[in-house]
Amino acid sequence: MDVTMPKWGMTMQTATLAEWYVSVGDRVAEGQPLARVESDKVDVDVEAPGAGVVADLLVQPGEDADVGEVIARISEGADELGPS
């Protein structure tokens, strides 16, 4: 499943990924904080949309991502690990 950059305000277009709390291969639970994201108005944690294994982290700390852009992927099984 894809983890996308959320939108927290009507004018928000991009945000900066400040820090990942997880690594590729980590098991995560639904709702678990995955990363801290900063915009010009808020600093917020992005949570896992479902349980699984972190398969890929597509945006590195310090990089900007557009709202709706896929920033990570979570697989339901370890056989799906790695870039897609």
N, CA, C and O atoms as a CHARMM CRD file, in Angstrom:
* protein
*
  336
    1    1 MET  N      0.84400  -1.16800   0.00000 PROA 1      0.00000
    2    1 MET  CA     0.00000   0.00000   0.00000 PROA 1      0.00000
    3    1 MET  C      0.89300   1.23600   0.00000 PROA 1      0.00000
    4    1 MET  O      1.98400   1.23600   0.57000 PROA 1      0.00000
    5    2 ASP  N      0.41300   2.27000  -0.64000 PROA 2      0.00000
    6    2 ASP  CA     1.18000   3.49800  -0.75600 PROA 2      0.00000
    7    2 ASP  C      0.93000   4.40300   0.44800 PROA 2      0.00000
    8    2 ASP  O     -0.18400   4.49000   0.96400 PROA 2      0.00000
    9    3 VAL  N      1.99200   5.06800   0.87700 PROA 3      0.00000
   10    3 VAL  CA     1.90400   6.11400   1.88700 PROA 3      0.00000
   11    3 VAL  C      2.13600   7.41500   1.13700 PROA 3      0.00000
   12    3 VAL  O      3.18900   7.59600   0.52400 PROA 3      0.00000
   13    4 THR  N      1.17200   8.32000   1.17600 PROA 4      0.00000
   14    4 THR  CA     1.27300   9.56500   0.41000 PROA 4      0.00000
   15    4 THR  C      1.44900  10.76200   1.33200 PROA 4      0.00000
   16    4 THR  O      1.11600  10.72300   2.51700 PROA 4      0.00000
   17    5 MET  N      1.98600  11.82800   0.74300 PROA 5      0.00000
   18    5 MET  CA     2.12400  13.08500   1.47800 PROA 5      0.00000
   19    5 MET  C      0.72500  13.65100   1.69200 PROA 5      0.00000
   20    5 MET  O      0.02500  13.95700   0.72600 PROA 5      0.00000
   21    6 PRO  N      0.31200  13.79300   2.95000 PROA 6      0.00000
   22    6 PRO  CA    -1.02900  14.30900   3.21900 PROA 6      0.00000
   23    6 PRO  C     -1.11400  15.82200   3.01900 PROA 6      0.00000
   24    6 PRO  O     -0.10400  16.51600   2.90100 PROA 6      0.00000
   25    7 LYS  N     -2.33900  16.29600   2.98500 PROA 7      0.00000
   26    7 LYS  CA    -2.59800  17.73900   2.86500 PROA 7      0.00000
   27    7 LYS  C     -3.26000  18.19800   4.15400 PROA 7      0.00000
   28    7 LYS  O     -4.28800  17.65300   4.55600 PROA 7      0.00000
   29    8 TRP  N     -2.67000  19.20600   4.80900 PROA 8      0.00000
   30    8 TRP  CA    -3.21100  19.69200   6.07300 PROA 8      0.00000
   31    8 TRP  C     -3.84800  21.05500   5.97200 PROA 8      0.00000
   32    8 TRP  O     -4.45000  21.51300   6.94300 PROA 8      0.00000
   33    9 GLY  N     -3.74300  21.71900   4.85100 PROA 9      0.00000
   34    9 GLY  CA    -4.34900  23.03400   4.70900 PROA 9      0.00000
   35    9 GLY  C     -4.76800  23.26800   3.27100 PROA 9      0.00000
   36    9 GLY  O     -4.26700  22.62100   2.35100 PROA 9      0.00000
   37   10 MET  N     -5.68200  24.19200   3.08900 PROA 10     0.00000
   38   10 MET  CA    -6.21000  24.45700   1.74800 PROA 10     0.00000
   39   10 MET  C     -5.13300  24.90700   0.76900 PROA 10     0.00000
   40   10 MET  O     -5.22300  24.61400  -0.42300 PROA 10     0.00000
   41   11 THR  N     -4.11400  25.61600   1.25700 PROA 11     0.00000
   42   11 THR  CA    -3.08500  26.14700   0.35800 PROA 11     0.00000
   43   11 THR  C     -1.83200  25.29000   0.29700 PROA 11     0.00000
   44   11 THR  O     -0.91600  25.58800  -0.46900 PROA 11     0.00000
   45   12 MET  N     -1.77900  24.23200   1.09000 PROA 12     0.00000
   46   12 MET  CA    -0.57700  23.40000   1.12500 PROA 12     0.00000
   47   12 MET  C     -0.37600  22.67800  -0.20400 PROA 12     0.00000
   48   12 MET  O     -1.27100  21.97900  -0.67900 PROA 12     0.00000
   49   13 GLN  N      0.79400  22.84800  -0.79400 PROA 13     0.00000
   50   13 GLN  CA     1.14000  22.19500  -2.05600 PROA 13     0.00000
   51   13 GLN  C      2.26600  21.17800  -1.87900 PROA 13     0.00000
   52   13 GLN  O      2.26700  20.12900  -2.52400 PROA 13     0.00000
   53   14 THR  N      3.23200  21.49200  -0.99900 PROA 14     0.00000
   54   14 THR  CA     4.37700  20.60700  -0.73800 PROA 14     0.00000
   55   14 THR  C      4.70600  20.64200   0.74400 PROA 14     0.00000
   56   14 THR  O      4.25500  21.52200   1.47700 PROA 14     0.00000
   57   15 ALA  N      5.49400  19.67500   1.16700 PROA 15     0.00000
   58   15 ALA  CA     6.01500  19.63400   2.53400 PROA 15     0.00000
   59   15 ALA  C      7.37600  18.95900   2.48600 PROA 15     0.00000
   60   15 ALA  O      7.72200  18.29600   1.50800 PROA 15     0.00000
   61   16 THR  N      8.13300  19.13500   3.54500 PROA 16     0.00000
   62   16 THR  CA     9.47100  18.55200   3.64400 PROA 16     0.00000
   63   16 THR  C      9.43500  17.35900   4.57500 PROA 16     0.00000
   64   16 THR  O      8.90900  17.44700   5.68500 PROA 16     0.00000
   65   17 LEU  N      9.99500  16.23800   4.12700 PROA 17     0.00000
   66   17 LEU  CA    10.12400  15.07800   4.99500 PROA 17     0.00000
   67   17 LEU  C     11.29900  15.36000   5.92100 PROA 17     0.00000
   68   17 LEU  O     12.44000  15.45400   5.46800 PROA 17     0.00000
   69   18 ALA  N     11.02700  15.49500   7.21300 PROA 18     0.00000
   70   18 ALA  CA    12.07000  15.85400   8.17700 PROA 18     0.00000
   71   18 ALA  C     12.82500  14.63600   8.68000 PROA 18     0.00000
   72   18 ALA  O     14.04600  14.67600   8.83300 PROA 18     0.00000
   73   19 GLU  N     12.09100  13.54000   8.94200 PROA 19     0.00000
   74   19 GLU  CA    12.72600  12.37700   9.58000 PROA 19     0.00000
   75   19 GLU  C     11.86300  11.13500   9.40400 PROA 19     0.00000
   76   19 GLU  O     10.64400  11.18700   9.56700 PROA 19     0.00000
   77   20 TRP  N     12.50300  10.02200   9.07000 PROA 20     0.00000
   78   20 TRP  CA    11.82900   8.72400   9.08400 PROA 20     0.00000
   79   20 TRP  C     12.00500   8.11700  10.46900 PROA 20     0.00000
   80   20 TRP  O     13.09200   8.18000  11.04400 PROA 20     0.00000
   81   21 TYR  N     10.93600   7.52700  11.00800 PROA 21     0.00000
   82   21 TYR  CA    10.99800   6.79700  12.27400 PROA 21     0.00000
   83   21 TYR  C     11.19300   5.30700  12.03900 PROA 21     0.00000
   84   21 TYR  O     11.44700   4.55900  12.98300 PROA 21     0.00000
   85   22 VAL  N     11.07800   4.86900  10.78800 PROA 22     0.00000
   86   22 VAL  CA    11.16500   3.45000  10.43000 PROA 22     0.00000
   87   22 VAL  C     12.22000   3.26000   9.34300 PROA 22     0.00000
   88   22 VAL  O     12.68200   4.21900   8.72600 PROA 22     0.00000
   89   23 SER  N     12.58600   2.00300   9.12600 PROA 23     0.00000
   90   23 SER  CA    13.52800   1.62900   8.06900 PROA 23     0.00000
   91   23 SER  C     12.89900   0.55100   7.20100 PROA 23     0.00000
   92   23 SER  O     11.94100  -0.10300   7.61200 PROA 23     0.00000
   93   24 VAL  N     13.43600   0.36500   6.00300 PROA 24     0.00000
   94   24 VAL  CA    12.97700  -0.72200   5.13700 PROA 24     0.00000
   95   24 VAL  C     13.14000  -2.04200   5.88900 PROA 24     0.00000
   96   24 VAL  O     14.18400  -2.31000   6.48300 PROA 24     0.00000
   97   25 GLY  N     12.09500  -2.85400   5.85100 PROA 25     0.00000
   98   25 GLY  CA    12.10500  -4.14800   6.53400 PROA 25     0.00000
   99   25 GLY  C     11.42400  -4.13600   7.88400 PROA 25     0.00000
  100   25 GLY  O     11.14400  -5.19900   8.43900 PROA 25     0.00000
  101   26 ASP  N     11.14700  -2.95100   8.43200 PROA 26     0.00000
  102   26 ASP  CA    10.46400  -2.86300   9.72300 PROA 26     0.00000
  103   26 ASP  C      8.99900  -3.23000   9.57300 PROA 26     0.00000
  104   26 ASP  O      8.35700  -2.87200   8.58600 PROA 26     0.00000
  105   27 ARG  N      8.47600  -3.94600  10.55800 PROA 27     0.00000
  106   27 ARG  CA     7.04000  -4.22300  10.62300 PROA 27     0.00000
  107   27 ARG  C      6.35800  -3.01900  11.26200 PROA 27     0.00000
  108   27 ARG  O      6.85900  -2.45400  12.23500 PROA 27     0.00000
  109   28 VAL  N      5.21200  -2.63200  10.70600 PROA 28     0.00000
  110   28 VAL  CA     4.46400  -1.49500  11.24300 PROA 28     0.00000
  111   28 VAL  C      3.00300  -1.88000  11.43600 PROA 28     0.00000
  112   28 VAL  O      2.47300  -2.76100  10.75900 PROA 28     0.00000
  113   29 ALA  N      2.37300  -1.19500  12.37600 PROA 29     0.00000
  114   29 ALA  CA     0.94900  -1.39300  12.64600 PROA 29     0.00000
  115   29 ALA  C      0.17300  -0.21300  12.07000 PROA 29     0.00000
  116   29 ALA  O      0.71400   0.88300  11.92700 PROA 29     0.00000
  117   30 GLU  N     -1.07700  -0.43900  11.74700 PROA 30     0.00000
  118   30 GLU  CA    -1.92700   0.64800  11.26500 PROA 30     0.00000
  119   30 GLU  C     -1.94100   1.77800  12.29300 PROA 30     0.00000
  120   30 GLU  O     -2.13200   1.54000  13.48500 PROA 30     0.00000
  121   31 GLY  N     -1.74000   2.99900  11.82500 PROA 31     0.00000
  122   31 GLY  CA    -1.74600   4.15900  12.70200 PROA 31     0.00000
  123   31 GLY  C     -0.40600   4.47600  13.34100 PROA 31     0.00000
  124   31 GLY  O     -0.26500   5.50300  14.00500 PROA 31     0.00000
  125   32 GLN  N      0.58700   3.60200  13.14700 PROA 32     0.00000
  126   32 GLN  CA     1.91000   3.84600  13.72200 PROA 32     0.00000
  127   32 GLN  C      2.58600   5.02200  13.01100 PROA 32     0.00000
  128   32 GLN  O      2.56900   5.08300  11.78200 PROA 32     0.00000
  129   33 PRO  N      3.18000   5.95400  13.76000 PROA 33     0.00000
  130   33 PRO  CA     3.89800   7.05400  13.11200 PROA 33     0.00000
  131   33 PRO  C      5.08000   6.52900  12.29600 PROA 33     0.00000
  132   33 PRO  O      5.88000   5.73200  12.78600 PROA 33     0.00000
  133   34 LEU  N      5.17800   6.98700  11.04800 PROA 34     0.00000
  134   34 LEU  CA     6.24600   6.56300  10.15000 PROA 34     0.00000
  135   34 LEU  C      7.30600   7.63900   9.96700 PROA 34     0.00000
  136   34 LEU  O      8.49700   7.34200   9.88000 PROA 34     0.00000
  137   35 ALA  N      6.86300   8.89700   9.91000 PROA 35     0.00000
  138   35 ALA  CA     7.78100   9.99300   9.60300 PROA 35     0.00000
  139   35 ALA  C      7.23800  11.29700  10.15600 PROA 35     0.00000
  140   35 ALA  O      6.04600  11.43200  10.43400 PROA 35     0.00000
  141   36 ARG  N      8.15400  12.26200  10.31000 PROA 36     0.00000
  142   36 ARG  CA     7.76100  13.61900  10.66800 PROA 36     0.00000
  143   36 ARG  C      7.89300  14.47600   9.41900 PROA 36     0.00000
  144   36 ARG  O      8.90700  14.43500   8.72200 PROA 36     0.00000
  145   37 VAL  N      6.84900  15.25300   9.15000 PROA 37     0.00000
  146   37 VAL  CA     6.77800  16.09400   7.96000 PROA 37     0.00000
  147   37 VAL  C      6.58300  17.54100   8.40600 PROA 37     0.00000
  148   37 VAL  O      5.83300  17.82000   9.34200 PROA 37     0.00000
  149   38 GLU  N      7.26700  18.45300   7.72300 PROA 38     0.00000
  150   38 GLU  CA     7.17300  19.87300   8.05300 PROA 38     0.00000
  151   38 GLU  C      6.66000  20.64500   6.84500 PROA 38     0.00000
  152   38 GLU  O      7.09400  20.42300   5.71500 PROA 38     0.00000
  153   39 SER  N      5.72700  21.55600   7.10900 PROA 39     0.00000
  154   39 SER  CA     5.31600  22.51900   6.09000 PROA 39     0.00000
  155   39 SER  C      5.56600  23.89700   6.67000 PROA 39     0.00000
  156   39 SER  O      6.09500  24.01300   7.77500 PROA 39     0.00000
  157   40 ASP  N      5.19900  24.93000   5.95400 PROA 40     0.00000
  158   40 ASP  CA     5.42500  26.27200   6.47400 PROA 40     0.00000
  159   40 ASP  C      4.53300  26.58700   7.67500 PROA 40     0.00000
  160   40 ASP  O      4.76900  27.57500   8.37000 PROA 40     0.00000
  161   41 LYS  N      3.50900  25.76000   7.93000 PROA 41     0.00000
  162   41 LYS  CA     2.58900  26.03900   9.02800 PROA 41     0.00000
  163   41 LYS  C      2.53400  24.95800  10.10300 PROA 41     0.00000
  164   41 LYS  O      2.18100  25.25900  11.24300 PROA 41     0.00000
  165   42 VAL  N      2.87300  23.70500   9.77800 PROA 42     0.00000
  166   42 VAL  CA     2.73000  22.61000  10.75000 PROA 42     0.00000
  167   42 VAL  C      3.89300  21.62400  10.67600 PROA 42     0.00000
  168   42 VAL  O      4.55200  21.48900   9.64500 PROA 42     0.00000
  169   43 ASP  N      4.12300  20.94500  11.79000 PROA 43     0.00000
  170   43 ASP  CA     5.00000  19.77300  11.86800 PROA 43     0.00000
  171   43 ASP  C      4.10300  18.63700  12.34400 PROA 43     0.00000
  172   43 ASP  O      3.53300  18.70600  13.43300 PROA 43     0.00000
  173   44 VAL  N      3.97600  17.58600  11.52700 PROA 44     0.00000
  174   44 VAL  CA     3.01900  16.52600  11.81900 PROA 44     0.00000
  175   44 VAL  C      3.63400  15.17600  11.49700 PROA 44     0.00000
  176   44 VAL  O      4.47700  15.06300  10.60700 PROA 44     0.00000
  177   45 ASP  N      3.20500  14.14600  12.23200 PROA 45     0.00000
  178   45 ASP  CA     3.60800  12.77300  11.92800 PROA 45     0.00000
  179   45 ASP  C      2.69300  12.19800  10.85900 PROA 45     0.00000
  180   45 ASP  O      1.48300  12.42500  10.87400 PROA 45     0.00000
  181   46 VAL  N      3.28300  11.45100   9.93000 PROA 46     0.00000
  182   46 VAL  CA     2.53500  10.69200   8.94200 PROA 46     0.00000
  183   46 VAL  C      2.40800   9.27100   9.49200 PROA 46     0.00000
  184   46 VAL  O      3.40400   8.67200   9.89800 PROA 46     0.00000
  185   47 GLU  N      1.19700   8.73400   9.50800 PROA 47     0.00000
  186   47 GLU  CA     0.94100   7.41800  10.08500 PROA 47     0.00000
  187   47 GLU  C      0.74800   6.36200   9.00400 PROA 47     0.00000
  188   47 GLU  O      0.36400   6.66700   7.87500 PROA 47     0.00000
  189   48 ALA  N      1.02200   5.12300   9.37400 PROA 48     0.00000
  190   48 ALA  CA     0.83000   3.99600   8.46600 PROA 48     0.00000
  191   48 ALA  C     -0.65800   3.81000   8.17600 PROA 48     0.00000
  192   48 ALA  O     -1.46600   3.77000   9.10400 PROA 48     0.00000
  193   49 PRO  N     -1.03000   3.69600   6.89200 PROA 49     0.00000
  194   49 PRO  CA    -2.43500   3.49400   6.54500 PROA 49     0.00000
  195   49 PRO  C     -2.92000   2.07500   6.82900 PROA 49     0.00000
  196   49 PRO  O     -4.12300   1.81500   6.82400 PROA 49     0.00000
  197   50 GLY  N     -1.98800   1.16400   7.07400 PROA 50     0.00000
  198   50 GLY  CA    -2.32500  -0.22200   7.36900 PROA 50     0.00000
  199   50 GLY  C     -1.10800  -0.95500   7.88500 PROA 50     0.00000
  200   50 GLY  O      0.00100  -0.42100   7.85600 PROA 50     0.00000
  201   51 ALA  N     -1.30400  -2.17200   8.35700 PROA 51     0.00000
  202   51 ALA  CA    -0.21100  -2.97000   8.89100 PROA 51     0.00000
  203   51 ALA  C      0.55700  -3.65400   7.76600 PROA 51     0.00000
  204   51 ALA  O     -0.00200  -3.95400   6.71100 PROA 51     0.00000
  205   52 GLY  N      1.83500  -3.89400   8.00000 PROA 52     0.00000
  206   52 GLY  CA     2.65400  -4.59300   7.02200 PROA 52     0.00000
  207   52 GLY  C      4.11900  -4.38600   7.29200 PROA 52     0.00000
  208   52 GLY  O      4.52900  -4.13700   8.42600 PROA 52     0.00000
  209   53 VAL  N      4.91500  -4.49000   6.23100 PROA 53     0.00000
  210   53 VAL  CA     6.36300  -4.34200   6.29900 PROA 53     0.00000
  211   53 VAL  C      6.75800  -3.16800   5.40500 PROA 53     0.00000
  212   53 VAL  O      6.29600  -3.06500   4.26800 PROA 53     0.00000
  213   54 VAL  N      7.61400  -2.28300   5.92000 PROA 54     0.00000
  214   54 VAL  CA     8.08100  -1.15300   5.11600 PROA 54     0.00000
  215   54 VAL  C      8.89100  -1.70400   3.94600 PROA 54     0.00000
  216   54 VAL  O      9.93800  -2.32100   4.14500 PROA 54     0.00000
  217   55 ALA  N      8.40700  -1.48200   2.73400 PROA 55     0.00000
  218   55 ALA  CA     9.04900  -2.02500   1.53900 PROA 55     0.00000
  219   55 ALA  C      9.98700  -1.02700   0.88000 PROA 55     0.00000
  220   55 ALA  O     10.99500  -1.41900   0.29200 PROA 55     0.00000
  221   56 ASP  N      9.66400   0.26600   0.97100 PROA 56     0.00000
  222   56 ASP  CA    10.46800   1.26200   0.27400 PROA 56     0.00000
  223   56 ASP  C     10.20800   2.63500   0.88300 PROA 56     0.00000
  224   56 ASP  O      9.06900   2.98100   1.19700 PROA 56     0.00000
  225   57 LEU  N     11.27700   3.41500   1.04500 PROA 57     0.00000
  226   57 LEU  CA    11.18600   4.80800   1.47100 PROA 57     0.00000
  227   57 LEU  C     11.62600   5.63900   0.27900 PROA 57     0.00000
  228   57 LEU  O     12.80500   5.63900  -0.07500 PROA 57     0.00000
  229   58 LEU  N     10.69800   6.34300  -0.34100 PROA 58     0.00000
  230   58 LEU  CA    10.94000   6.99200  -1.62700 PROA 58     0.00000
  231   58 LEU  C     11.42000   8.43100  -1.52200 PROA 58     0.00000
  232   58 LEU  O     11.96600   8.96800  -2.48500 PROA 58     0.00000
  233   59 VAL  N     11.22900   9.06000  -0.37900 PROA 59     0.00000
  234   59 VAL  CA    11.65500  10.43900  -0.16600 PROA 59     0.00000
  235   59 VAL  C     12.62700  10.43700   1.00800 PROA 59     0.00000
  236   59 VAL  O     12.35900   9.83300   2.04600 PROA 59     0.00000
  237   60 GLN  N     13.74100  11.10700   0.83800 PROA 60     0.00000
  238   60 GLN  CA    14.77400  11.13800   1.87100 PROA 60     0.00000
  239   60 GLN  C     14.58700  12.36300   2.77200 PROA 60     0.00000
  240   60 GLN  O     14.02700  13.37100   2.34100 PROA 60     0.00000
  241   61 PRO  N     15.05700  12.27400   4.02400 PROA 61     0.00000
  242   61 PRO  CA    14.97300  13.43500   4.91800 PROA 61     0.00000
  243   61 PRO  C     15.58800  14.67400   4.26600 PROA 61     0.00000
  244   61 PRO  O     16.66100  14.61600   3.66500 PROA 61     0.00000
  245   62 GLY  N     14.87900  15.78900   4.40200 PROA 62     0.00000
  246   62 GLY  CA    15.31700  17.04300   3.81300 PROA 62     0.00000
  247   62 GLY  C     14.74400  17.30700   2.43300 PROA 62     0.00000
  248   62 GLY  O     14.83700  18.42600   1.92900 PROA 62     0.00000
  249   63 GLU  N     14.15000  16.28900   1.81200 PROA 63     0.00000
  250   63 GLU  CA    13.55900  16.44600   0.48700 PROA 63     0.00000
  251   63 GLU  C     12.10500  16.88500   0.58800 PROA 63     0.00000
  252   63 GLU  O     11.39500  16.52000   1.52500 PROA 63     0.00000
  253   64 ASP  N     11.67500  17.67500  -0.39000 PROA 64     0.00000
  254   64 ASP  CA    10.27900  18.09000  -0.48800 PROA 64     0.00000
  255   64 ASP  C      9.49600  17.06400  -1.30000 PROA 64     0.00000
  256   64 ASP  O     10.03800  16.39200  -2.17800 PROA 64     0.00000
  257   65 ALA  N      8.20700  16.96100  -0.98200 PROA 65     0.00000
  258   65 ALA  CA     7.30200  16.10400  -1.74400 PROA 65     0.00000
  259   65 ALA  C      5.99000  16.85500  -1.93500 PROA 65     0.00000
  260   65 ALA  O      5.54400  17.58300  -1.04800 PROA 65     0.00000
  261   66 ASP  N      5.39000  16.67100  -3.08100 PROA 66     0.00000
  262   66 ASP  CA     4.09400  17.28800  -3.36000 PROA 66     0.00000
  263   66 ASP  C      2.98800  16.56000  -2.60200 PROA 66     0.00000
  264   66 ASP  O      3.09800  15.36500  -2.32800 PROA 66     0.00000
  265   67 VAL  N      1.93200  17.27800  -2.26700 PROA 67     0.00000
  266   67 VAL  CA     0.75800  16.67100  -1.65700 PROA 67     0.00000
  267   67 VAL  C      0.26700  15.55400  -2.58000 PROA 67     0.00000
  268   67 VAL  O      0.13800  15.75500  -3.78700 PROA 67     0.00000
  269   68 GLY  N     -0.00400  14.38900  -2.01700 PROA 68     0.00000
  270   68 GLY  CA    -0.48000  13.24200  -2.78900 PROA 68     0.00000
  271   68 GLY  C      0.62100  12.36900  -3.36500 PROA 68     0.00000
  272   68 GLY  O      0.34700  11.26800  -3.84200 PROA 68     0.00000
  273   69 GLU  N      1.87300  12.84400  -3.33000 PROA 69     0.00000
  274   69 GLU  CA     2.99800  12.05700  -3.85100 PROA 69     0.00000
  275   69 GLU  C      3.25700  10.86000  -2.94000 PROA 69     0.00000
  276   69 GLU  O      3.15600  10.97300  -1.71800 PROA 69     0.00000
  277   70 VAL  N      3.58700   9.72600  -3.52700 PROA 70     0.00000
  278   70 VAL  CA     3.91800   8.53200  -2.75000 PROA 70     0.00000
  279   70 VAL  C      5.29600   8.74100  -2.12400 PROA 70     0.00000
  280   70 VAL  O      6.27800   8.97900  -2.82600 PROA 70     0.00000
  281   71 ILE  N      5.35600   8.64700  -0.78200 PROA 71     0.00000
  282   71 ILE  CA     6.61900   8.84000  -0.08200 PROA 71     0.00000
  283   71 ILE  C      7.19100   7.53100   0.45900 PROA 71     0.00000
  284   71 ILE  O      8.37500   7.45700   0.79100 PROA 71     0.00000
  285   72 ALA  N      6.34600   6.49600   0.54800 PROA 72     0.00000
  286   72 ALA  CA     6.78800   5.18500   1.03000 PROA 72     0.00000
  287   72 ALA  C      5.79900   4.12300   0.57900 PROA 72     0.00000
  288   72 ALA  O      4.67600   4.42100   0.17100 PROA 72     0.00000
  289   73 ARG  N      6.24700   2.87800   0.66600 PROA 73     0.00000
  290   73 ARG  CA     5.36600   1.74300   0.35900 PROA 73     0.00000
  291   73 ARG  C      5.45100   0.72900   1.48700 PROA 73     0.00000
  292   73 ARG  O      6.52700   0.44700   2.01600 PROA 73     0.00000
  293   74 ILE  N      4.29500   0.18900   1.84000 PROA 74     0.00000
  294   74 ILE  CA     4.19400  -0.85500   2.85600 PROA 74     0.00000
  295   74 ILE  C      3.62300  -2.08300   2.18300 PROA 74     0.00000
  296   74 ILE  O      2.57700  -2.01600   1.53600 PROA 74     0.00000
  297   75 SER  N      4.30700  -3.20800   2.33300 PROA 75     0.00000
  298   75 SER  CA     3.80500  -4.45400   1.75200 PROA 75     0.00000
  299   75 SER  C      3.13800  -5.28400   2.83100 PROA 75     0.00000
  300   75 SER  O      3.36900  -5.09700   4.02600 PROA 75     0.00000
  301   76 GLU  N      2.31400  -6.19500   2.38000 PROA 76     0.00000
  302   76 GLU  CA     1.63100  -7.07500   3.33000 PROA 76     0.00000
  303   76 GLU  C      2.46100  -8.31500   3.60700 PROA 76     0.00000
  304   76 GLU  O      2.11700  -9.10400   4.48600 PROA 76     0.00000
  305   77 GLY  N      3.55900  -8.50000   2.86100 PROA 77     0.00000
  306   77 GLY  CA     4.42900  -9.66300   3.07200 PROA 77     0.00000
  307   77 GLY  C      5.86200  -9.32500   2.74600 PROA 77     0.00000
  308   77 GLY  O      6.11700  -8.45200   1.91600 PROA 77     0.00000
  309   78 ALA  N      6.80800 -10.00000   3.38300 PROA 78     0.00000
  310   78 ALA  CA     8.23900  -9.72900   3.19500 PROA 78     0.00000
  311   78 ALA  C      8.69400 -10.02800   1.77200 PROA 78     0.00000
  312   78 ALA  O      9.73500  -9.52500   1.35000 PROA 78     0.00000
  313   79 ASP  N      7.94400 -10.83400   1.01900 PROA 79     0.00000
  314   79 ASP  CA     8.33300 -11.16400  -0.35800 PROA 79     0.00000
  315   79 ASP  C      8.22300  -9.97900  -1.30100 PROA 79     0.00000
  316   79 ASP  O      8.71300 -10.05000  -2.42800 PROA 79     0.00000
  317   80 GLU  N      7.58700  -8.87900  -0.87000 PROA 80     0.00000
  318   80 GLU  CA     7.40300  -7.71200  -1.73000 PROA 80     0.00000
  319   80 GLU  C      8.42100  -6.61500  -1.45700 PROA 80     0.00000
  320   80 GLU  O      8.28500  -5.51600  -1.99400 PROA 80     0.00000
  321   81 LEU  N      9.44100  -6.87800  -0.63600 PROA 81     0.00000
  322   81 LEU  CA    10.39100  -5.84000  -0.26500 PROA 81     0.00000
  323   81 LEU  C     11.19800  -5.35400  -1.45400 PROA 81     0.00000
  324   81 LEU  O     11.47700  -6.09800  -2.39400 PROA 81     0.00000
  325   82 GLY  N     11.56600  -4.07100  -1.38200 PROA 82     0.00000
  326   82 GLY  CA    12.42700  -3.48800  -2.40600 PROA 82     0.00000
  327   82 GLY  C     11.68900  -2.52700  -3.29100 PROA 82     0.00000
  328   82 GLY  O     10.46300  -2.44000  -3.23700 PROA 82     0.00000
  329   83 PRO  N     12.44000  -1.78500  -4.12700 PROA 83     0.00000
  330   83 PRO  CA    11.80900  -0.81300  -5.01700 PROA 83     0.00000
  331   83 PRO  C     10.89000  -1.47900  -6.01900 PROA 83     0.00000
  332   83 PRO  O     11.09600  -2.62500  -6.42000 PROA 83     0.00000
  333   84 SER  N      9.87200  -0.73600  -6.41400 PROA 84     0.00000
  334   84 SER  CA     8.95300  -1.28900  -7.40800 PROA 84     0.00000
  335   84 SER  C      9.14900  -0.63000  -8.74200 PROA 84     0.00000
  336   84 SER  O      8.46000  -0.96900  -9.70500 PROA 84     0.00000
